[in-house]
Amino acid sequence: MAERGGQAAADGFQYQYLVTLEALLDAVEDRFPGVASALIEPALTPDGDATDPDAIDFELVSHDRLSVRAVQVKSGGTGTEMSGPEAFGILLRMVRARPRAQTYQLITNMRLHPKTVQLNLALALDDPQKVRAQLRQLMERSRRWHHEPAALSDDEVDRLRHARVVVDGRERFELREQLRERMRRIRNEHRSGLGYESAGRLTNYLAFEIFRRASGEFSGVFSLGEFREELLTSSRYLAYELGAFDWGIMVGAVPAPPDIPRPDLVSRIRTSLADSSGERIVARCALLGPSGIGKTSIAAAYAHDVADSYDHIFWVNGENGASIRASFQGIHDVLPHTDMGAAADSSRLRTRVRALLSASPRPWLMIIDNVVDHEILQPWVPTSGRGHVIITSTNQAKWATHRAKVVVQSMTPDQATALIRMRMCQDDEWDSHSEQTASGLAERLEYWPLAIELACGHLAGGEFGLNEAARYLEQIRDWALDDTSSIPDGYPHTLVGAIRLALRRLLDKGDEQPACAGAANALFPAAYFASRQIPIWLLYFSTLMSPEDATRVGLRHPAVLDATARVPFTVVDMHRALRTESLAQRDESLCALPPQEWSAVHREGVDDTISVNEIVQHVIRTLAERGSGVSGILSQAAYHAQSWLTSFNEADDETHLLAVLPHVQSLADHARRLGIATDVLAVMWGNLAGIYVALGELAEAQAALENELAHLLARPEPAPLLELKTRTQLADVLSNTGGPATVWLQHLHHARDLARQLAESRPQDVSVVVANCLTVLLNQIRRGSASAELQGLVNDFEALHQQLPHTPRSHAQREIGRINAALSSENLTNEEVEQRCRTLLDSGDLSRPQSLQVTAFLTEALAFQHRWNAALEQLQIIHEYMIEWPLHPQLTARTLHNVGLRVGLAVASGEPECRAACIALVGGAEPSPVPECRPLLSLLVTMASRMPAEYLSLEAGMTCMPYKLQTLCLLEAVCDQDHDRIRAIYRSMADLDTDALTQDHEIGWRTLSNIVTASSVSMMLGGS
């Protein structure tokens, strides 16, 4: 569509002002020496003459108002051309209007005619007579300008030799992008910072200031000083105008910058990251060194030092898979994105975040702190985008071959002494003796930051302060010599001695200050939790209360005591004692939700956390594992940690559940490492397995349940109820992963016998488990596994179910099993299934997982009734949950499978190409549906498109899921008649497994696949 005149004029002015802005940026960066101002649309020459005011759009002038460069800007639409005579005429007007200018430029975005190119070459000749001759030849056919070359004075010819036509081939968005980046770079050099949106806002503002001068304000003068002041305007002012800062935004627990800078290391990080192999290749730097050497604080120092250079700074806790996942969820939540479906599992979440970072035009920094396992981290690290990644790790061997690495060593003597001076707070009394003592202390501590912090914590709390340094050094030497086996390779013996002395100091003060003894004892469970974000109230009860006492008093977690509670010491006092000795630090809150969004079990104080350095944990674990009490430490911590986990799970509080999960995993890992198994640990394994199932991590769930069952079977005294629950869970997991039926059926045989044994003594507990067993069995029947053995077990559990009391929980589970069976056996009409689903959802007796499952069943029932809008409404509920939380991917997979088939067949029957293929293949087609089924297909494709293959078959029997979901994607492309997508998807399906589609129960998907494939082939052959 052709531009209207007004649009073309506005576009021309916009282009002119952006080019003017670019020239001002050139002047600011001294690319035009001597420039002091820009004259915008100058009506008068610097001498005061008003000759041809329209010949010049802007000129750059010196302090004496001498013209350094005169510029005319000409823009044109797509395909327009700048002719030679037109260019000559403009340049001639310019040299006559500004006879004293040093240079002249005609800047245009139009294509140059060959004669214009020749004009540029002619003007570059050294001999003026040759220039005149070339001009006469070029202009000889021009009606307007053919007389001018001969009439030119020698002075005019000489000035024309300083004129050029400059072609600007950039699209308008490219010019704007380059201006943004230049302004960001200039402001970053002045530590002012600029984000992506604020750069656009500043571009518009400066263009407006140019417009003001073009309209006559300020006599058209934009001095370089004024321009620089506007360009470097206050960051606070920009943020106020924008509503918020859009650069230097820190996401995650970014520590404060260290008190003592270590600029040499920060500079080495900057150099490593600057050496990137490409604009969109993410540069990575590994920051390596032992624990307590200052890696985290140096990474934080870099983040704060260069915060103005990045729009976002992401801090990732790299300690384990759960902590990485939680950090990436936080990153995902703050990144701008459209609705892309749910991050229903770790693989999908990392794929999504990496894609968003790769696509973002904004520069970002990601710091992955405290990486323990190189292999766990690798899939998460972004590789594409305008970003940098810093990784901190104590595992130097795994990063030995990394190209860009900075090995962190001890502080310099001056830095270490300065840290002691700062911590001892003796500036007023500091003298040469103090300086000498601090220097000697730093040297004996081998300039190790954590050792210095521990020493200062000890000395600052004493009566004589730094004067006690000699005695302190003797004490830590004795502690270290007494415990050489606990000193890891590469660590100074003084550091281990300092940690042990700090622990002894807490214990020694325990008689008079119970909180100090409590803090010392708290270090032992803390050593087995993950090192970051340890909930202080969880640690408090893990220290103070045994499982037996907690059971006796009916403690309900997550427990928080009020100020009136009668306790030996408060959590605040315990926390203060730990921090006083520098053995723990305050850490980021577990949750930042406002109180109105808290779950039923979320209490004030639950979110307070601390962190404990890894080397402190190591030394404390070494001490614990020499004695016989480590089993009790682990069991007590496990009791409280798994209670927190269970409470948050039952309250549908996914935020806290995922935050506590790393600590439960850490306890389980240490128990496995030490070969310790207790009843409490067994219960923790079972609860952990339930979370793994919800996350779709079925292999981990199986391992946890097998650990639990092995312990239960080895007990001197049987635990039949726990064994019953464990075998039922394990049978469910094994059946869903396609394990041998003989194995999981054997677990259900044992479960049946245990249920009969416990039916009278624990009827309500058994009722729930029996309902779960029936659900497992009926799922297998629905999948076509109706063996005599399986049917016999169903009959046995049905008989038990009739004898047992029906609790709301067991009734709901049993009803869910019946609905599930009815959808496959069709012993209920779709209307009856719908009614049962709605009754359950209205009852209020369902947990969130049950509610989602029933919603999925309701979606299926509505789809089978062709009530597409109602089905879409229910599917959106599942989709919205998926967007927010990473749980229950198996439910998503089943919904995609079952609803996808029904919707796919309906959509295909209404698509002409598919309908023709259907008639050709099966001799007929369903009646054409109403168009409302198309949005359902689009939503299903959205939900499926980024779901990794390993999560598409979480229920045995859902075979060929990648192929089936690609069939839906291909169907959508056929409906859209998108030939490029059709070809791409069709090719991608060639290597996908389809063997199981030949089975009898796959006739629906086989039919849909054949129809869609045939129609896509037809379109490719007949289309393009």
N, C-alpha and C positions, 0 to 999 in steps of 0.2 A: 504494500500500500504506500503510495507517494506521501511524502511529508507535506503538511500544510505550511504556508509561508511563515506563519508565526512560530511554528515548531522549529523550522529550519533556522530562523534567526536566533531563537533562544539557544538552540544547540550550538550555533556558532559562537555566541557570546560565552557560553559555558566552557567551550574548548579554549577560547582565547584566555579566559581567566585562569584556567588550569595550567596553560603553558606559561603564563605570567608567574604563577606561583612556583613553577619549576625553576624559572630563571632566578627568582628570589632565593630559593634554596641553594642554587648554584653559587650565588653571591655570598650567602652565609657561609658556605664551605670553601670560600676563597678561590673559586674557579675563575672568577673575573677580578683580578687584582685591581684595587683602586676604586671599586664601586662603593658608593655611600648611600644611594637612594635609587628608587625606581620611580619614573614619571609615568603615570597611567593615563592613556588617552590624552597626551599633552596637547593643549590648544595653542600654547606658545612654545617657541624654541627656547633653549637656555639663554639665548641673547635677547629674548623678548619679542621676536618676530612672529607673526601669525601666518606664516606661509604654509598653505596646504595642510591644515590641521588633521585631516583624515589619513594622511600618508603613513603615520606612525601609530601603532597600537600601544606600545610602551617602549621606554628606553631606560637603560641603566646608566647612571651618571655618577661623576666623582663628587668629592666635597666642593669643588669649584664649579659644579654644575656643567662640567664638560661631558659630552656624550661618549660613553665607552662602547655602547652597543645600542643601535636602533633596530626595532623589531616590528614587523607586520605579520599578523597571523591570519591565514585563510583556511577555512574548513569547507568541506564538501561532503555530499552524501556518498553512499556506496557506489563505486564505479566511476565517479567524476574524475576529470583529468585537468591538470594544470598545463595550459599551452605555453609555448615559448614566448610569443608576443605578450601574453597576459603577464607572465612572470617578469619579462623585461620592463614592461610599463610600470609595474609596482615598484621594482627596484629603482628605476629612474626617478619616480616620484619621491622615493625615500631619500636618495642622495641629494636631490634638489631641496627637499624640506629640511634636511639635517646635513649641511655641507661640511660640518666639522666633526662628525661622528667617526670614531675609530673603525668600527665595523658595522655591517648591515646584514640582517637576516630576514628572509621571507620563509616563515615556517608554515608548512601545510600538511594536511593528512590526505591530500589528493594524490592520485597517481600522476607521475610526470610524463608528459609527452616526450618523445625522443628529442625534439628540438629544445625542450627545457633542459634535458640532460646535457645537450651540446652547449647550451648557454652557460651552464655551470663550468664546463670545461674551458670555454672561451674566456670567462672571467678570471680563470686561474692562470692565464698566460702571463709571463713576465714582461713581454714587449707591448707597450700601449698601442702601437700601430697595428700589431697583429690582433689585439683585442678589438680595435675599431673595425678592422677588415672582417673579422669573424662575425661581429654584430651586424654589419651591413649585409652579409650573406644570409644570416639567419632571419633578418627582418625584411628582406626584399619583397616578400609577398604579403606582408601585413599592411592593410589599408591605413591603419592608424599610426603605426610606428616605423614605417619603412624610411621616412625622411630623417628620423632622429639620430641614427648612428653617425651620419655625416655631419649633423649639426652639433654634436657633442663637443664641448670644450675639452682641452687636454686635462684640465682639473677634474671634470666630470668622469672622463674615461678612467683616470687614476682612482677616483673614489669608487667607481663600479668594480674595480679590481679587488676591492675589500668587501664586496657584497656576494652573498650566496643564497641559493634556494635550498632549504633543508627539508627533507621529507621525514615525516613522523608517521610510521606505519602502524603505530599502536592503536588497538581498540580503545574506546573511552574507558572501559573498566580496567584495562591494563595500565593506562596512564594514572588513574586514580589509585590503583594498587601500589604502583611504584612510588607515588607521592606519599601514601600512607607509610610505606616501609622506610622511606628516607626520613620522614619526620620522626618515626619511632627510633631510628638509629641515632639521629642527632640528639633527641631528648635523652636517650639512654646514655649517650656520652656525657651528658650533663646531669645524669642521675635523676632525671625528671620522670621518665617512664611514660608509656602511652599504650593503651589497649587497642584492640581491633575496632571496636565501636567508637571509642573516643578519638581514634585516628581519623575515622570518617567524619566525626563531628568537627574536629579541628580543621580538616580539609575544607569543609563547607564554610566554616567560620572565616578562615583566611581568604577563601574565594569571595566571600561577601565583603570583607574589608577592601579587597581589590576593586570590587564593583562600586563600593562607596566612593572610592577615589576616581574611578572611571566616570562617575556621574558628577564630578566636580568638587566633592568634599575634600578638604585638606589641600586644595589647589592641585589635586592629583598626585601629591607626593607621598610615597611610602618609604620612609627612611629605613635603612638597614637596621638601625638600632631599634626602631619601633617594631619592625617585622620580627627581629630576634626576640624581643620582649614578648610579643604575642605568641610566637612559636614555642617559647619556653615558659608559657604561662603556668601558674601554680597548679600542681597536681590536685590539690584540694579543690581549686576552682573548677577544674575540668570534671572531677568526680561529682561535685555539686550540680553542675549543669547536666551531667549524664544521669544523675540519681544514685550513682555508686561508682566505685573504682571498677574498671574492667581490665585491669592489669595487676600483676603481682598478687593475684588471689591465691591464697594458700588453702589447700584442701587436705585434711588429715591432721595428724598430731605433729605438725612441724615444730621442733623445739625452738626455744629462743636462741638468738646468736650467742656464742660463747663469750664469757667475760674477757678472756684473753685472746685476741686475734692471732691467727697463725697464717699470715698473708702468703707465705711462700707456698703452702699447700693449696690454698684457694687459687693461687695463680697457676699452679700445675694442673688443677682440675680444669680451669678455664682454657688452658692451652690444649689439653687433651680433647675437650669437647669441640673446640674450634676447628680441629683437624678432621672435619667430616668429609666423606667421599662424595657427597651430593646434597643438594638442597632438601630433598625428600627422604634422605637416608638418615635414620636416627643415630646420632653419635652416642657411644656409651663409654663410661669411665668407671672402672672398678676401684673402689677405695678399700684397701686391704690392710689388715693389721690385727694384732691381738685385741682381746676384749679389754676395755678400760683405757685404751691408748688415745681415744678422742675422735674416732671415725665419725660417729653420729654428730658430734658438735661441729666438726669441720664441714660435713655435708650441710648442716644447718647454716653455718657461716656463709657458705657459698650461696645457698638459697636466699638468704637475706641480702647478701652483697649484690646479687644480680637480679633481685626481684623485679626491678623495673624493666628487665629485658624479656620477661615472659608474661603472658596473660594468665596462665595458671601454673601453680607449683603443687604437684601431687606428692604426698608423703605416704608411702606404702610400707606396712609392717610385713617384712619378708620372712618372719620367723618360721612359719609353716603354711601349709596349703590353706587352712581355714582363715588365718590372719591375712594372707594375700587376697583371698576371695572377698573378705569383708572390706578391705581397703579398696579393691576394684569396684565393689558395689557402690561405695561412697563416691568414687570418681564418676561412675556411670550416672549417678543421680544428679551431679552438678553439670555434666556436659550437655550442651544444647543438642537435642535430637528430636526427630519426629518419632511417632509410634512405630517401632520396628519389631514388635512382638516381645516376648518375655525373655529375660535372662534366666531361664529356668534351671540352669546348672552352671558349674564352673567353666566348662568348655565353651558354652554359649556366651557366658558373661565376658570371658576374656576375648572371644572373637568380636563381640560387639564393641567393647571398649577400644580394642586395637583399631577396629574399622573407624570409629568416631575420631580417634586421635589422628589416624592417617588422613582422613578427609578434612580435618579442621585447618583453616587458613591461619590459625592463631598459633604463635610459638608457645611451647609448654616445656616444663621441666618435670621429670618424674624421679624421685629419690626412693629407692627400694632399700630399706634399712634392715640390717641384722639378718642377712640371708644365710641360712644354715644349709639348705639342701639345694645345690646348683641345679639338679635335674628337675625338681619341683618348680623352680622359678622359671626356667628357660621358656616354656610355652607362653608365659604371661608377658614377657618383655616385648614392648612395641618395637618394630623394626622400620616402620614407614611413617613419615609425617614430619612436621616442622618442630621436632622436639629433641631433647637431650635426656639421657638416662644416667643416673649415678647409682651405683650399687655398692653398699657397704657389707663387708663380710670378714669373718675371722678365718675362713677357709681359703688360705692363700694357694694351696695346691690346685684346687679346682679352677682357679682363675690365672694360673701361672702363664698360660699361653695367650691370655687376653691382650689384644694389641695396645689398648689404652688403659693403663692402670697406674695408680698412685699408691705406693706403699707408705703407710703412715708409721712414723717412728716417734720416739719420745720428743717432748718439747725441747726447745733450745734452753740453755741455762737461763737466759734472760727472761724467757716466757715463763719458765717454771718458778723462778724467783718472784716475778710479778704476780703470779697466781697466789703464791703464799702471802705476799704482801696484801693483796686484796682480801683474801679470806680471813686474815688475822685482824683486819680492821684497825691497824695501829699507825695510820698515817701521821697523826699528831706526835706520836712518840717514836716514830721510826728513825733510827740513827744508823751509823755505819756498823755498829755491832749487830743490830737487828738484820741489816742487809747481809752481813757475813754469815750469820746464823742461818738465815733463810737460804742463802746460796749453798751452804753445806748440807742442809736438810734436803734440798732439791737434788743435789748430787747423789746423796746416799739413797734416795728414793728412785734414782736412775731417771729422773725427770718424767716419771710416769704420771699422767694426769689423775687417774683414779687413786693411785697411792697418795698423791699430794692432797686430794680432797679428803681422803680418810684421815690422813695425818692432821690436817687443819681442823677437821671435825673433832678430833680427839683433843688437840692442844687448845683450841678456842674454848672448850668447855672446862679446862683446868684452871687452877688458881694462878699459875705462873706463866701461862701462855707459851710463847715461843722459847722461853728460858727452859722449858721442859723437853726441848727437842732432843738433847743428847740421851736423856733417860728413855724417851719414847723410842729412839732408834735401837737402843739396847734391848728393849722389850720385844719389838717386832723381829729383831734378829733372833732372839731366843725362841720365839714362837715358830719362826720359819725353820730354824735348825731342828726343832722338835718335830717338824712335820714336813720333811723334804718330799715325801711321797705324794703330797697333795699339790705340789708345784708343777703346773703343766709346762711343757716345753715352750720356750720363748718368753716366759713371764719372769719378772724379777722376783727373787725370794722375798724382798721387802714388801711386795704387794700382797702376797699370801699372808705374810706376817701381820700386815696392817689390817687385813680382813679379820683374821682370827683375834687380834687384839681388840678390834671394835666389837666383835661378838662377846669376848670376855668382859669388856667394859660394861656392856649392857647387863650381862649376868651379875656382875659384881654390884651393880647399883640396884639390882632387883629386890634386895631385902628392904630397902628404904623406898624404892620407887617401883611398885609392881608393874607399871607400864613398860619399864625397861626390860624386865624379865619376860613380859609378854611379847615385846618386840623381838627379843633374842629367839624365843621359841617360835615366833611367827616366821622367821627366816627359813625354818626347816620345811614347812609345807610350801612356802613361796619358792623354794628351790626346785620344786617339782611341777609348779605351774609354768605356763608360758611366761617369758620374761616381761612382756609388755601388757599393760592394761589389766593388771590383777585387781579385781574388785576388792576394795579394802574390807568391806563387810564380809565377804566370802572368806578372806584370809583370817579375819578376826574369829569367826566361828570355827574355822578349820584349826585354829590354835587353841581355842578356849573350851570347846564342847565336844565330848566323845559322842559317837553314834548312839550309844546306850542312853546317855543323858538327854540327848536331843529327842530320842523316841519317848523317853519317860515324861518329859515336859511338854510333849506335843509340839515341838518347834516346826513352824511352817516357813519354808523359804520362799523367796529371798527375805531373810529376817533382818530387820533394822531395829535397834533398841532406842527408846527415847531417853531423855535426860533423867527421868525418874528411876530408871532401872538400877538395881543394886548389883554392881559388878565389880570385880577386883580392879579393873582399869577400863577406861573408855577407849573406843576406837581412835578418837582424836589424839589421846595421849600416846597410844601405841604408834600411830603414824608419825607423830612428832619425834618420838625416840628413834625411830628408824632413820628419819631424815637428818636428825642431829648428828648421827654417826656417819652420814653419807652412805648408808647401806641401801637406801631406796630413794626414789624421786617421785614426785607427784606426776601423774600421767593424764592423758586425755580422757574425758568423760566417755562412758560407754554409749550414751545416747543423748541427743540434743533436742528430743521432741518436747513440745510444750506440755504442761501437765494435763491439759484437756485431751491429749492424744495418748496418754499413758494407758497401759493395760491394767487389768484388775489387780495384778500382783506387783505392779511397779510402785515402789515407795520412795519417798525422799531419801537421798543418800545412797541408793543402790548403785548409782552410776559413778561414784567416786572410785578412782583407781590409782595404783602406784606401779612403778616399774622397778625391777631389780636387775642389776648388771649381770651378764652371763657368767663372768669370772667369779662374782660373788656367789651365784647359784652353784657353780662347779665346786668351789671350796666347801660350801655348806653341805652339798651332797656327799662329798668325799668324807667329811666328818660323820654324817648320818650313816653312811653305808659301812662304816667300821664297826658299828654297834649292832644291836639286835632290834632297835626300835624303828627301822625304816618301814617295816610292814605296817606298823601302827600309824606312822605318819602318812603313808600313802592311803591307807584305808580311811582315816579320819578326813583327810582332804577330799577323797573320792566321795564319801558320804555326802558332804555338804555341796560339792561341785555338781554331782549328778542330781541332787535335790533342786538346786537352782535350775539346771537344765530341764528337768521334768516340769517344774512349776511354770517356767516360761513356755514350754511346749504345750502344756494343758491350757494355758491362758491365751494361746495363739499369739504370743508376743515374739514374733520372728526376729525383731531387732536384737533383743537381749539373748535370745536363744543362739543366734549366730555369733554374738560377742563372747559368750561363755564357752562355746564349743572348743576353741583352741586350748583352753585350760583342761577340759575333760580329756581331749585327745592327748595332751602332754602327759597327764597322769597315766593314761592307758599305755602310752609308749614307754614310760619309765617302768611301769609294772611288768610289761613284756620284757624289757631289757634285763630286769633283775630276776625274772622268773617267779614273781610274787603273785599269788592268787589267794584272795580272801572272799568271804561272802559279800562284803560291801563292794569289792572290786568287780565281782561277778554281776551284781545288780547294775553297776555303772556300765559294764560292757553291754548288758541288755538294753539299757536306755540309750547308749551311744549308737547301738545298732538301729534302733528306731529312727534316730535322726539321720543316719546314713541312708536308710530306706527312703525317707522323705526327700533327701537330696539326690536320690537316684544313684547313689554309690553302693551298688549291691554287693560287689566283691568285698568292700570294707565291712559291710553289714554282716556278711557271711562269716568273715574272720572273727569279728567281735562275738557273734553268737556261738561260734565253735569254741572260742576261749571260755565263754561263760559255761557252756554245757560240759566241757572237759573238767572244769573245777567242780561243778555240781555233782558229776558222777564220781569224782575222787573224794568227796567228803565222807568222813566216817559215818555221819548221820545224813540220811537222805533229806532233800529239800523238794518234796514232790510238787508243790505249787510253782516254785521257780522253774523246775524242770519242765512242767507242763507248759508254762508260758514260753520258755525258751525253745522247746521243740516245735511249738506251733509257729513261732516267728521264723525259725530256721526252715521249716517246711515251706512256708510262704515264699521266702527268699529263693530257695532252691527251685521251687516250681516255676517261679517267674524268670529265672535265668536259664531255664531249659535243662536243669540238672536231671540225672537219671531218675525215673519215677520210682524205682526200687528204693532209692535213698530217701527221698522226701516222704514217700508213703510209709516207710518204716518209722519215721519220726511221728507220723500221725497215728500209727498203730499204738506207739508208746503213749502218745497224748490221750488217746481214747481210754487206755487202761488207767492212766493217772487221773483222768476226769472221773471215771467210775469210782476210783478210790477216794476222791476228795468231794464227791457230790454231796454227801451229807454234812461234812464238817465245814466246807467253804463253798456253799451253794452259789452265792452271788458272784464270787470271783470265777468259779468254774463256768457259770452261765455265759459270761462274756467270752471266755476262751473257746467254749464250744461253738458259739456263734461265729467266732473267727475261723475255726476249723471248717465249719460248713461253708463259709465264704471261699476258702481256699479250694475245697473239693468241688463246689459248684462252678467255680471259675474253670477248673479243668474239664468238667463235663461240657461247659459251654464251648470249650476249644476242641471238643470232639474226642476226649479221652474217657469214654464211658466204659471202662473195663469192669468186670465182675468184682474185682477187689475194691476198686474205687467206689462202686455203687454200694458195696457192703459196708464200707466205712461211712458213707452218707447215711445209710439206714441206722447204723449204730449211733451216730451223733444226733440224728433226728430224734431217736428214742430218748437219748439223754436230755435233749433240749426240752422235750415235753415234760420231763420229770422236774426240771429245775425252775426256780422262780424267774420271772421275766422282769429284769430291771430295765429302766429306760435305755440304758446303754446297750444291754444285750438285745433288747427289742429292736433298737435302731439298726444294730449291726445285722441282725437276722433279716430285717425287712430289706436292707440294702442287698443282702445276698439273694433274696427272692426276686427283687427287681432286676438284678443282674442276670439271673437265670431266665427270667421271663423275656428279656430282650432278645435272647438267642433262641429259646425254645418256642416263643410265641404262644405260651399257654395263657397269657393275658393280652388283651387288646392294647393297642398303643394309647388309647384314651384311658384305660385302666392304669397303665404304667404312669401316665402323666399325673393322674389323680393321686396315686400313691406317693409319687415324688413330691408333689406340692404339699401333701399332708405331712410328710416328714420334714420338709423345709419350714413349714409353719409351726412345727411342734416345739422348736427351741431346744431339743434334746441332742442336737448334732454338734460334734466338734467341727472345727473348720475343715479338716481333711474330709470328714464325712459329708459336710455340706457341699464341698466342691465335687465330691464323687456323685452325689445325688443330682447336683446341677448338671453334671455331664450326662447322666442317665436321662434327665428331663430334656436336654438338648436333642439326644437321640430320638426320644419318643416324639417330640415335636417335628423333627425332620422327617420321620416316617409318616407323619400325618400331612406333610407338605405345608406345614404352617411356618413358613420361612422367616417371617418377621419375628415371631415369638421365639423361634430357635436361635436367631441371631442375637436377640436380647440376652438369652442364657449363655451363649457362647462368649459374649463380651464380658460377662462376669468372670469366667475362667481366664480370659485373656487379660483382664485388668489385674487379677491376682498374679498372673505370671509376670507381668511387667514389674510388679513391686517386689516379689519374693522369689527365691531360687528353689522353692520346695515343690515336691510332688510332680516331677517331670513324667512319671509313668502314667499319671492320670491324663496329662496332656497328650501323650502318645496314643493312648487308647481312644481319646476323643477324636483326635485327628484321623485315626483309622476308621472308626465306626461312622462318625458323622460325615467324614470325607467321602466314603463310598456312596452314601445316600445322596449327598449333595452333588457329587460328581455325576452320577447317573441322571439326576434331574436336569442339571445344566446341559449335559451332553444331548439329552433328548430335545432340547430347545435350540440347539445350535445347528444350522443347516448342514454343515459339513459332517458333523458328528451324527446327526440324524440319518443322513444318507448312508454313512458307514454302518450304523446300527441296523438299518433295514437290510443292507447287503450281507452283514455277518450273521445276524440272528433272525432275520425274516420279519422284523417289526420293531417298533419303538414305542416308548411310553407317550402318553399325551403330552403335548408341549406345556411345560410349567409356566407360571407367571414369572416375570423378570426378577421377583424378590429373592430368588435363590442365588443370584449372582453375587450380592454382597457377602453372603455366607462363604462362597468359594474364595473370594478375595481375602476374607479374614482367616480362613483355614490356611491359605498359601502363606499369608503373613506370619502366622504362628509357626508354620513348618519350615519356612525357607532358611532359617538360621539355626535350626535344631540339629546338633551334631548326630552323626549316624549311631554312635554308641548308646544314645538315649532314645532311639526310635524303636527298640525292640525289648523294652524293659519287662514286658509280659510275654512269656513263652506263648507261641501261637500267633503272635503278630509278626508274621514273616514278611520278608521283602519290603520292609517299611521305607527305606530310601527310594526304592523304585516306585512304590505306590504314591508317595508324596510328590515325586517328580512327575508322575502322571497327572496329578492335580495342577501342578505348575504348567505342564504342557497344555492341559485343557484350558487354563486361563489365557495362555498365549494364543491358542487357536481362536478362542472367543474374541480376543482383541485384534485378531488378524495381524499379529506382530511376527512377521516372517523371520526377522533376525533372532528373536527369542525362541521361536519354534525350532530353528536349526540348532541353536546353542543347547537347548534343553534336550532335544532329540539325540544329539551327539553324546551328551553327558550320561544318557541312560544306557548307552551301549555296554558299559562295563559293570552295571549294577546287577546284583543277583536276582534272578527270576525263577529259579528252580522250583520253589515251593508253590508257585502260582498254578502248577498243574494239578494240585490236590483238589479233591471234590469240594471241600468247604471254601475254596478260594474262587468259586465260579463268578461271584459278583465282581471282585477286583479284576479277575481275568477278562471278563466281558468289557468292563470299563477301559482297561488298558488296551485291549484290541481295538475298541472303537476310537479312542483318542489317538492311538498310534496311526491307525489307518487314515484318519482325517488329517493328521499332520503331514503324513507322506503325500496325500493328495494335494494339500495346499502348497507344499514345497515343489511338487512337480508342475503344478498348474499356475503357481504364483510368480515367483521371481527367484 
